[in-house]
Amino acid sequence: MLRFEEALTRILALGTPVLPAERVAIEELDGRVLAEDLVARADLPGFDYSAMDGYAVRTRDLAGEPPLRLPVRGESRTGAVPDALEASSAMRIFTGGALPAGADAVVMQENVTRDGDVAVLTARPRPGQNVRRRGDDLAAGAIAIARGTRLRPAHLALAAALDDADVPVSRRPEVAILATGDELRRPGTDAVPGTIPESNTVVLRAMARRAGARARALPFVRDERAATERAFAAALAEADVVVTVGGVSVGDHDLVRPALEAVGVTLDFWRVAMKPGKPLAVGRFARSDRRDAIVLGLPGNPASAAVTFALFGVPLLRAMQGDLRPFPARRRARMTRAHAHDPGRLELARATVTYGEDAQLGVTTLGNQASGAVTTMAQSDALVLIPAESTGVPAGAEVDVLLLGDLSG
């Protein structure tokens, strides 16, 4: 049985090689991973311009003490190239307007009064005041966004400012999710005795999509060996990652592991020393025509499935796209109350977090930590890492936590 850290290392290694790149329009880039460095082809900004409404002046023309009187000659507004500034004069200029040749400062309009065609300056500007210089943000040839960055809305704005209509990003992984079990039915269908509404595929599909994948849930697979093998073989022929849910233990009706091996999946490992989520089948399916498919066999209990996919599935999908930070950093937090723990396995305890006035992160573990509890999974926003050797954590102790917002894609 693998330790959590070793299992994560092995799964992240399955993320290479990175999926091939494709060019995508900037409007569709949110959440995608940059496949190449985005380099500024020109200076940003591309010309000197005014940071506010006012008057462009040449500071060497300003002699004496304020108030200073200068005739107003011309105007600079956005979208037009102004004439050069005449000596010993001022030019009306608006925010974003190009600085006229010869000018080296802008006097904000609050420090100017008008006397007909004369600007009266009530303060002496310094060279460069209220001016945004060409290349202040980026010089031509500089890296604007590094390869491996997961793009946020602000990155899209930067790409647009660099005049890039589309950029290269890694292809989205194709994910197929198969839930197994005779007891499963779709939510909202007839509640036949002995059946349960299936709740795992919806959360896994949402998490995979947040991680940048194209994900689809396939029809439920019944507890019958031949049907299980057929469903797995069909999914492996198409998807980059096949996620199975349920049937990965060693009971008489747990068919996933032997069915995967029967269709040609080479299993790397199938148990991790963690709670929830000990049964976890991880393997590879070799394909001659393209990248091997990766298989994640998750336990069927809802909390176990969600936690194991957050800890292993989401980082795998991020790594396959070349994300330089596929697994989030741990945070430090202080326990608000004690948490009991039976030694033996690393526990990922569901918890809620609070932020104190001193910026100290507080964390409170929830009462129901059962692997089937969808309630506490929905209520939690963090996982507290309780070491395997621990016999419990007292109130006030500092612990490592993983925020579910960082893990969920």
Secondary structure, 3 states (H helix, E strand, C coil): CECHHHHHHHHHHCCCCCCCEEEEEHHHCCCCEECCCEECCCCECCCCEECCCEEEECHHHCCCCCCEEEEEEEEECCCCCCCCCCCCCEEEECCCCECCCCCCEEEEHHHEEEECCEEEECCCCCCCCCEECCCCCECCCCEEECCCCECCHHHHHHHHHCCCCEEEEECCCEEEEEEECCCEECCCCCCCCCCEECCHHHHHHHHHHHCCCEEEECCCECCCHHHHHHHHHHHHHHCCEEEEECCCCCCCCCCHHHHHHHCCCEEEEEEECEECCCEEEEEEECCCCCCCEEEEEECCCHHHHHHHHHHHHHHHHHHHCCCCCCCCCCEEEEECCCEECCCCCEEEEEEEEEECCCCCEEEEECCCCCCCCHHHHHHCCEEEEECCCCCEECCCCEEEEEEHHHHCC
